């Protein structure tokens, strides 16, 4: 399965959380999106959990992490899938499931992300993103802080 096919109905949020400071930073692409490898389509909206569609076949988030590692040529041990985070987004072309992966580093990988035209930002710095992304970030932040 190609990366394009794999991410047709899936996206990843990438984040860093400091083990000592609890600083939480989300990766953002040059185009502003926090979804990887591509932004959500226009007119997307986050579904409430009770409206989630159940699929008989599900994709493990580690498959997506491996694909992102290959796409950005990252070391295989840099990102770790967060299996407890799975959110559904309603889009004009169907449901997209968003998973999350954490950078497993002592320090934030600012230079690494800059080399891929991406950056790490705090939640307040990401204000102004489309409503679906803001809701994803809110849910992700809750998961990270309570998980």
C-alpha positions in Angstrom: 0.0 0.0 0.0 1.4 3.4 -1.0 1.7 6.3 1.4 -1.0 8.2 -0.6 -3.4 5.3 -0.3 -2.6 4.7 3.3 -3.3 8.3 4.3 -6.4 8.7 2.1 -8.6 8.0 5.1 -6.1 8.5 7.9 -3.9 11.3 9.3 -1.5 11.7 12.2 -1.0 14.4 14.8 2.7 14.6 15.9 3.5 16.0 19.3 6.3 16.4 21.8 5.8 16.2 25.6 8.6 17.0 28.0 8.9 14.4 30.6 10.1 16.8 33.2 8.4 20.1 32.3 5.2 18.6 30.8 5.6 21.1 27.9 3.4 20.0 25.0 4.2 21.0 21.5 2.4 20.0 18.3 4.0 19.7 14.9 2.8 22.1 12.2 3.5 21.9 8.5 4.6 24.9 6.4 1.0 25.1 5.1 -0.2 25.6 8.7 -1.9 22.2 9.0 -1.2 20.0 12.1 -2.3 16.9 10.2 0.3 14.7 8.5 1.2 14.0 5.8 -1.6 16.3 4.3 -4.1 18.7 5.7 -7.8 17.8 6.2 -10.0 18.7 3.3 -12.0 21.9 3.5 -15.4 21.7 5.2 -14.2 19.0 7.6 -15.7 18.7 11.0 -14.9 16.6 14.1 -17.5 13.9 14.9 -18.7 13.4 18.5 -17.8 10.0 19.9 -21.4 8.7 19.8 -21.4 9.4 16.0 -18.2 7.5 15.2 -18.5 4.9 12.5 -17.4 1.4 13.5 -15.2 -0.4 11.0 -14.7 -4.1 10.9 -11.2 -3.5 9.7 -9.0 -1.0 11.5 -5.5 0.2 10.8 -3.1 0.1 13.7 -1.5 3.6 14.2 2.0 2.1 14.2 1.5 1.4 10.4 0.9 5.1 9.9 4.0 6.0 12.1 6.1 3.7 10.0 4.8 5.4 6.8 5.5 8.9 8.2 9.1 7.8 9.2 9.6 6.7 5.6 8.0 9.8 4.1 10.2 12.2 6.2 13.2 9.8 6.3 13.1 9.7 10.1 14.7 7.1 12.4 12.3 4.3 13.2 12.6 4.9 17.0 11.9 8.6 16.9 8.1 8.4 17.0 5.8 6.2 19.1 2.1 5.6 18.2 -0.4 6.6 20.9 -2.9 3.7 20.6 -5.5 5.3 22.9 -6.1 8.3 20.6 -8.3 7.9 17.6 -10.7 10.6 16.4 -13.0 10.7 13.4 -13.4 13.7 11.1 -16.3 14.0 8.7 -15.2 15.3 5.3 -16.9 15.8 2.0 -15.3 12.6 0.7 -15.9 10.5 3.8 -14.6 9.8 7.3 -10.9 10.4 8.1 -9.5 8.8 11.2 -6.8 10.8 13.0 -4.2 9.1 15.2 -1.4 10.6 17.2 2.3 9.9 17.6 4.8 11.2 20.2 8.4 12.2 19.6 10.4 10.1 22.0 13.2 12.5 22.6 14.6 14.3 25.7 14.5 17.7 23.9 12.0 19.0 21.3 13.2 18.2 17.7 13.0 21.8 16.5 15.9 21.5 14.0 14.8 18.2 12.7 11.3 19.5 11.9 12.7 22.7 10.5 14.7 20.7 8.0 11.3 19.4 6.7 9.7 22.9 6.7 7.7 22.1 9.8 7.7 23.5 13.3 6.7 22.7 16.9 4.1 25.0 18.5 2.2 25.3 21.7 -1.6 25.0 21.7 -2.1 28.8 22.1 0.3 29.4 19.1 -2.0 27.3 17.0 -5.1 29.4 17.5 -6.8 30.3 14.2 -6.6 26.8 12.6 -9.8 25.5 11.0 -12.4 24.3 13.5 -11.8 20.6 12.9 -8.1 20.9 13.6 -8.7 23.0 16.7 -11.1 20.4 18.0 -8.6 17.7 17.3 -5.9 19.6 19.1 -8.2 20.1 22.1 -9.0 16.4 22.3 -5.3 15.5 21.8 -4.2 17.9 24.6 -6.8 16.4 27.0 -5.5 12.9 26.1 -1.9 13.9 26.6 -2.4 15.6 29.9 -4.8 13.0 31.4 -3.3 9.9 29.8 
